[in-house]
Every structure is written in C-alpha cells, then in structure tokens.
Amino acid sequence: MLVADGNLRSLLQGTQLKVTCLSKQSASGLQSKDYQIRHSVELRVPPLGRSSDGVNVEKNVYTLDVQPFFSAWLKPGYDIQYQVDIKQTTKSNAVYSQTQTANLSVPSQ
C-alpha cells in the first residue's frame, strides 16, 4: 500500500509504478548473502478511474496486488524487499519521481 500525502491525483496526467522484487533466496531456494533483483513489473494508474494493471486507488491510498507477479519468491521463510519507483506526470508535463523500499519477511507456516 502506498499513500500519496498530497492527494493531487486530479492534477496528474498519469502515474507509473515500477515494482521490483528483491530477495536473498532464488525461486528454487538458493540462498545469497545480499538481496538480489528477482523480477520487476510496471503498472500504470490513470488520473481517473481504476487501473487495468490491478492497482486500486481509494482517495490517496494506492493498493497494489503484487502476488501474481512475485509468487515464486513469496514462500515461507523468504526475506523479500520491494522497491517501488513512482513517476507522476502532471497535466503541465512536469515529472516527479521518487523511490520507496520496504522489507517483508514471509511468515513460516
């Protein structure tokens, strides 16, 4: 879930999200010392209405369902890191970018 503090979606031409999954374990379970890039997906959010890419927007809260894209790494005991690159283009063609990173430990069953 991402929260846009400015609540300026109506001023945007569009939003592009690039979500990258990093993990210390490969899809087959091989362990590495550091996080490695495993897979990325780009999602587009229109200024109005629902995204066809699976992004749900309620006011200024963006909810992403990344499970279909990263299921190979969402295994019990895996250490996952998500990196989200956000690029927003205003109606006047100004572009704003930012990157957020979050850690997730997939619970053991």
Order of alpha helices (4+ residues) and beta strands (2+ residues): beta-beta-beta-beta-beta-alpha-beta-beta
